[in-house]
């Protein structure tokens, strides 16, 4: 089996006895395949930089900007946390959490949530004051999600826990099976109605009740196959995307597909291997595969619409639908804009030269990018 470029990092022991994981975001990752050189394009989309702010390095973690109204919240590994005006880029406040951070940002109920070292979960008020701090079971790599006065986290021992937004008191906890070997990655969670959809190792995606954490349904996104544990790694990757009555996701060495939001029944699934998750809109589902191909599928039936393979081995972020374009970041800090209709290049812009790990985030008419070195950029198109 050929390993993808992100997964050729050294094998590291996890905190769990008998289980191991890779860190696909390690700075020591060895690139075994030469990234495709960028060729000149004839842009039909004018992409401009609106503002930039420096927050600090992500180190070996992934931090995603969180948008709430006209404010954007960003964090860095050294504990820095910023509140930014989405329109102007003005920094409303900059604080330090008092410890190194491993995941974030979550926002809701007028509070901001980040994951700290050794499994800590921290809550800050809208003016940057620490509200409370608790310690979860093990390290938290994914951004917390907030809904119904609860903040929900997934720790790397595969426990999903809900805490009171007001007090930090645990309200419920659920545990899902953990395979012997997993990616040290950031499978995400998304709230849909009265359930939270959780991407999990082992190719599973679960829907849990927001009321008590009970299992509503579980869908198979990737089926572990092969004779070795290495070949059987099939973790659901990145953040599931909810569009209409569908929840769509992808997995490593598995599939991309859409599932019924209420029952988990598969609507369609196609063979694909991805480490970064999907993007989607009313018509299409977009996925970046491990070889750097960007694939578009019909959301209704899963038919292949187009594929762009001109960014091979450029360590792409998850794609996002943005106006008439699909935007995706790469290992050198470029943001590429592809036509939603046929996948052709229609725009490109450089940032700071460091990798874009998290999927771009839409904030009104702007697209927000956070690079590994900590540059936060707002982009607009014309």
DODO-877146 format. One record per residue (C-alpha): z, y, x; residue number from 1. Coordinates in nm, 2 decimals. Example, Ala and Ser with C-alpha at 12.3 -4.5 7.8 and 13.67 -1.06 7.14 Angstrom:
       c3       c2       c1   resi
     0.78    -0.45     1.23      1
     0.71    -0.11     1.37      2
END
This chain:
       c3       c2       c1   resi
     0.00     0.00     0.00      1
    -0.09     0.34     0.13      2
     0.19     0.60     0.10      3
     0.12     0.94    -0.03      4
     0.16     1.24     0.21      5
     0.48     1.36     0.04      6
     0.64     1.02     0.05      7
     0.59     0.94     0.42      8
     0.93     1.10     0.49      9
     1.20     0.89     0.65     10
     1.40     0.66     0.42     11
     1.74     0.81     0.36     12
     2.05     0.63     0.22     13
     2.18     0.77    -0.10     14
     2.54     0.81    -0.19     15
     2.50     0.50    -0.41     16
     2.59     0.16    -0.26     17
     2.29    -0.06    -0.26     18
     2.04     0.21    -0.36     19
     1.81     0.42    -0.15     20
     1.58     0.71    -0.19     21
     1.30     0.92    -0.03     22
     1.32     1.29     0.00     23
     0.96     1.41    -0.07     24
     1.06     1.77     0.01     25
     1.20     1.72     0.35     26
     1.08     1.96     0.62     27
     1.04     1.65     0.84     28
     0.77     1.50     0.62     29
     0.48     1.38     0.84     30
     0.14     1.46     0.71     31
    -0.08     1.15     0.76     32
    -0.39     1.28     0.58     33
    -0.57     1.60     0.68     34
    -0.55     1.85     0.40     35
    -0.89     1.97     0.27     36
    -1.01     2.29     0.41     37
    -1.05     2.57     0.16     38
    -1.41     2.67     0.09     39
    -1.53     3.01    -0.02     40
    -1.54     3.06    -0.40     41
    -1.70     3.31    -0.63     42
    -1.41     3.43    -0.84     43
    -1.47     3.52    -1.20     44
    -1.10     3.58    -1.26     45
    -0.93     3.88    -1.10     46
    -0.59     3.78    -0.98     47
    -0.35     4.05    -0.86     48
     0.00     4.06    -0.73     49
     0.23     4.26    -0.95     50
     0.56     4.25    -0.75     51
     0.74     4.04    -0.49     52
     1.11     3.97    -0.42     53
     1.27     3.77    -0.14     54
     1.55     3.53    -0.25     55
     1.58     3.29     0.05     56
     1.47     2.95     0.16     57
     1.48     2.64    -0.07     58
     1.55     2.42     0.24     59
     1.49     2.06     0.13     60
     1.55     2.13    -0.24     61
     1.33     2.26    -0.53     62
     1.43     2.57    -0.71     63
     1.24     2.69    -1.02     64
     1.26     3.04    -1.17     65
     1.42     3.06    -1.51     66
     1.29     3.32    -1.77     67
     1.51     3.46    -2.05     68
     1.36     3.75    -2.24     69
     1.26     4.02    -1.99     70
     1.47     3.88    -1.71     71
     1.40     3.62    -1.44     72
     1.67     3.43    -1.25     73
     1.61     3.27    -0.91     74
     1.82     3.09    -0.65     75
     1.81     2.97    -0.29     76
     1.98     2.69    -0.09     77
     2.22     2.93     0.09     78
     2.38     3.02    -0.24     79
     2.19     3.33    -0.33     80
     2.13     3.40    -0.70     81
     1.92     3.69    -0.83     82
     1.85     3.86    -1.16     83
     1.51     4.03    -1.17     84
     1.34     4.25    -1.42     85
     1.03     4.06    -1.52     86
     0.81     4.36    -1.57     87
     0.90     4.57    -1.26     88
     1.04     4.32    -1.01     89
     1.35     4.54    -0.98     90
     1.66     4.34    -0.87     91
     1.94     4.39    -1.13     92
     2.19     4.21    -0.91     93
     2.21     3.98    -0.61     94
     2.52     3.76    -0.56     95
     2.62     3.45    -0.36     96
     2.75     3.15    -0.54     97
     3.01     3.08    -0.26     98
     2.85     2.74    -0.17     99
     2.51     2.60    -0.09    100
     2.30     2.52    -0.39    101
     2.09     2.21    -0.46    102
     1.92     2.28    -0.80    103
     1.85     2.54    -1.06    104
     1.81     2.77    -1.24    105
     1.91     2.70    -1.60    106
     1.97     2.98    -1.84    107
     2.09     3.01    -2.20    108
     2.37     3.14    -2.42    109
     2.37     3.46    -2.20    110
     2.48     3.25    -1.90    111
     2.31     3.13    -1.58    112
     2.37     2.78    -1.44    113
     2.30     2.64    -1.09    114
     2.39     2.31    -0.91    115
     2.60     2.33    -0.60    116
     2.66     2.09    -0.31    117
     2.87     1.78    -0.38    118
     2.78     1.77    -0.74    119
     2.92     2.11    -0.85    120
     2.79     2.29    -1.16    121
     2.85     2.66    -1.17    122
     2.82     2.91    -1.46    123
     2.77     3.28    -1.42    124
     2.77     3.55    -1.68    125
     2.48     3.78    -1.75    126
     2.63     4.04    -1.51    127
     2.67     3.79    -1.23    128
     3.04     3.70    -1.26    129
     3.15     3.34    -1.21    130
     3.26     3.20    -1.54    131
     3.36     2.85    -1.44    132
     3.29     2.57    -1.19    133
     3.32     2.20    -1.23    134
     3.23     1.89    -1.03    135
     2.99     1.63    -1.17    136
     2.98     1.26    -1.05    137
     2.72     1.30    -0.77    138
     2.46     1.54    -0.63    139
     2.25     1.73    -0.89    140
     1.89     1.80    -0.79    141
     1.72     1.90    -1.12    142
     1.77     2.23    -1.29    143
     2.03     2.23    -1.57    144
     1.90     2.27    -1.93    145
     2.09     2.47    -2.20    146
     2.09     2.44    -2.58    147
     2.33     2.43    -2.87    148
     2.61     2.57    -2.66    149
     2.58     2.29    -2.41    150
     2.45     2.27    -2.05    151
     2.31     1.94    -1.96    152
     2.27     1.80    -1.60    153
     2.13     1.48    -1.45    154
     2.30     1.36    -1.13    155
     2.13     1.13    -0.88    156
     2.34     0.83    -0.99    157
     2.13     0.85    -1.32    158
     2.41     0.99    -1.53    159
     2.33     1.26    -1.78    160
     2.62     1.48    -1.88    161
     2.67     1.76    -2.13    162
     2.93     2.04    -2.07    163
     3.05     2.32    -2.30    164
     2.88     2.64    -2.21    165
     3.20     2.83    -2.29    166
     3.45     2.63    -2.09    167
     3.28     2.37    -1.87    168
     3.46     2.09    -2.05    169
     3.26     1.77    -2.06    170
     3.14     1.69    -2.41    171
     2.96     1.36    -2.35    172
     2.80     1.15    -2.07    173
     2.53     0.88    -2.07    174
     2.41     0.65    -1.80    175
     2.08     0.49    -1.76    176
     1.99     0.19    -1.53    177
     1.90     0.29    -1.17    178
     1.64     0.09    -0.97    179
     1.72    -0.03    -0.61    180
     1.47     0.23    -0.46    181
     1.39     0.57    -0.60    182
     1.23     0.90    -0.50    183
     1.48     1.17    -0.39    184
     1.30     1.41    -0.62    185
     1.36     1.63    -0.92    186
     1.27     1.45    -1.25    187
     1.33     1.71    -1.51    188
     1.47     1.75    -1.86    189
     1.35     1.94    -2.16    190
     1.52     2.01    -2.50    191
     1.32     1.95    -2.81    192
     1.50     2.01    -3.14    193
     1.82     1.80    -3.15    194
     1.74     1.58    -2.85    195
     1.70     1.62    -2.48    196
     1.41     1.44    -2.31    197
     1.50     1.31    -1.97    198
     1.26     1.19    -1.70    199
     1.41     0.90    -1.51    200
     1.35     0.67    -1.21    201
     1.20     0.33    -1.28    202
     0.92     0.47    -1.50    203
     1.13     0.55    -1.80    204
     1.16     0.86    -2.02    205
     1.45     0.87    -2.26    206
     1.54     1.09    -2.56    207
     1.91     1.14    -2.60    208
     2.10     1.30    -2.89    209
     2.23     1.65    -2.82    210
     2.53     1.57    -3.03    211
     2.67     1.28    -2.84    212
     2.42     1.15    -2.58    213
     2.33     0.84    -2.77    214
     1.98     0.69    -2.70    215
     1.72     0.79    -2.96    216
     1.43     0.62    -2.79    217
     1.30     0.52    -2.44    218
     0.93     0.52    -2.34    219
     0.76     0.34    -2.05    220
     0.56     0.60    -1.85    221
     0.52     0.38    -1.54    222
     0.57     0.01    -1.52    223
     0.71    -0.11    -1.18    224
     0.47    -0.36    -1.02    225
     0.44    -0.54    -0.69    226
     0.63    -0.79    -0.48    227
     0.84    -0.54    -0.28    228
     1.08    -0.26    -0.39    229
     0.86    -0.01    -0.22    230
     0.56    -0.12    -0.43    231
     0.77    -0.11    -0.74    232
     0.88     0.25    -0.72    233
     0.75     0.41    -1.04    234
     0.97     0.71    -1.11    235
     0.87     0.96    -1.37    236
     0.79     1.27    -1.18    237
     0.86     1.64    -1.25    238
     0.92     1.80    -1.59    239
     0.80     1.64    -1.92    240
     0.60     1.89    -2.13    241
     0.64     1.92    -2.51    242
     0.34     2.03    -2.70    243
     0.34     2.01    -3.08    244
     0.46     1.66    -3.18    245
     0.39     1.52    -2.83    246
     0.59     1.49    -2.51    247
     0.37     1.42    -2.21    248
     0.47     1.30    -1.86    249
     0.35     1.12    -1.55    250
     0.49     0.89    -1.29    251
     0.45     0.78    -0.93    252
     0.24     0.47    -0.90    253
     0.22     0.46    -1.28    254
     0.05     0.65    -1.56    255
     0.00     0.98    -1.73    256
     0.04     0.99    -2.10    257
     0.16     1.15    -2.42    258
     0.42     1.00    -2.65    259
     0.54     1.07    -3.00    260
     0.83     1.32    -2.98    261
     1.03     1.16    -3.26    262
     0.98     0.79    -3.18    263
     0.86     0.76    -2.82    264
     0.56     0.56    -2.93    265
     0.27     0.59    -2.68    266
    -0.02     0.80    -2.82    267
    -0.22     0.73    -2.50    268
    -0.18     0.65    -2.13    269
    -0.41     0.65    -1.83    270
    -0.35     0.51    -1.48    271
    -0.24     0.78    -1.24    272
     0.01     0.84    -0.96    273
     0.18     1.17    -0.93    274
     0.49     1.32    -0.78    275
     0.50     1.65    -0.95    276
     0.47     1.62    -1.33    277
     0.22     1.76    -1.58    278
     0.11     2.08    -1.75    279
    -0.03     2.11    -2.10    280
    -0.15     2.32    -2.39    281
    -0.28     2.26    -2.74    282
    -0.60     2.10    -2.62    283
    -0.54     1.96    -2.27    284
    -0.30     1.78    -2.05    285
    -0.33     1.85    -1.67    286
    -0.19     1.64    -1.39    287
    -0.21     1.67    -1.01    288
    -0.23     1.32    -0.85    289
    -0.09     1.21    -0.51    290
    -0.43     1.25    -0.34    291
    -0.47     1.62    -0.45    292
    -0.70     1.57    -0.74    293
    -0.64     1.78    -1.05    294
    -0.71     1.59    -1.37    295
    -0.76     1.72    -1.72    296
    -0.73     1.50    -2.03    297
    -0.78     1.55    -2.40    298
    -0.43     1.59    -2.55    299
    -0.53     1.41    -2.87    300
    -0.68     1.10    -2.73    301
    -0.64     1.10    -2.35    302
    -1.01     1.11    -2.27    303
    -1.10     1.24    -1.93    304
    -1.23     1.60    -1.96    305
    -1.28     1.68    -1.59    306
    -1.14     1.62    -1.24    307
    -1.14     1.86    -0.94    308
    -1.10     1.68    -0.60    309
    -1.16     1.97    -0.37    310
    -0.79     2.02    -0.29    311
    -0.72     1.67    -0.15    312
    -0.39     1.62     0.04    313
    -0.29     1.98    -0.01    314
     0.05     1.88    -0.16    315
    -0.01     2.04    -0.50    316
     0.26     2.16    -0.74    317
     0.25     2.06    -1.10    318
    -0.03     2.26    -1.28    319
     0.03     2.51    -1.56    320
    -0.20     2.64    -1.83    321
    -0.23     3.02    -1.80    322
    -0.48     3.20    -2.02    323
    -0.83     3.06    -1.96    324
    -0.71     2.91    -1.63    325
    -0.51     2.62    -1.49    326
    -0.29     2.74    -1.20    327
    -0.15     2.52    -0.92    328
     0.02     2.59    -0.59    329
    -0.03     2.42    -0.26    330
     0.13     2.34     0.08    331
     0.01     2.67     0.24    332
     0.13     2.90    -0.04    333
    -0.21     2.95    -0.21    334
    -0.23     2.96    -0.59    335
    -0.55     2.82    -0.72    336
    -0.69     2.91    -1.06    337
    -0.93     2.66    -1.22    338
    -1.13     2.69    -1.54    339
    -0.95     2.50    -1.83    340
    -1.29     2.40    -1.96    341
    -1.46     2.24    -1.66    342
    -1.21     2.25    -1.36    343
    -1.43     2.48    -1.15    344
    -1.25     2.74    -0.92    345
    -1.23     3.08    -1.08    346
    -0.97     3.25    -0.86    347
    -0.73     3.21    -0.57    348
    -0.46     3.42    -0.41    349
    -0.23     3.37    -0.10    350
     0.14     3.42    -0.10    351
     0.36     3.38     0.22    352
     0.21     3.07     0.37    353
     0.49     2.83     0.28    354
     0.46     2.55     0.03    355
     0.49     2.60    -0.35    356
     0.71     2.31    -0.47    357
     0.80     2.41    -0.82    358
     0.54     2.45    -1.10    359
     0.44     2.81    -1.17    360
     0.63     2.96    -1.46    361
     0.48     3.18    -1.73    362
     0.67     3.50    -1.81    363
     0.49     3.70    -2.07    364
     0.16     3.81    -1.92    365
     0.27     3.72    -1.56    366
     0.28     3.40    -1.37    367
     0.59     3.36    -1.15    368
     0.58     3.17    -0.82    369
     0.86     3.07    -0.59    370
     0.77     2.95    -0.25    371
     0.97     2.72    -0.02    372
     1.05     3.01     0.21    373
     1.19     3.21    -0.08    374
     0.92     3.46    -0.18    375
     0.92     3.52    -0.56    376
     0.58     3.65    -0.67    377
     0.46     3.78    -1.01    378
     0.09     3.74    -1.06    379
    -0.14     3.88    -1.33    380
    -0.50     3.81    -1.42    381
    -0.77     4.02    -1.56    382
END
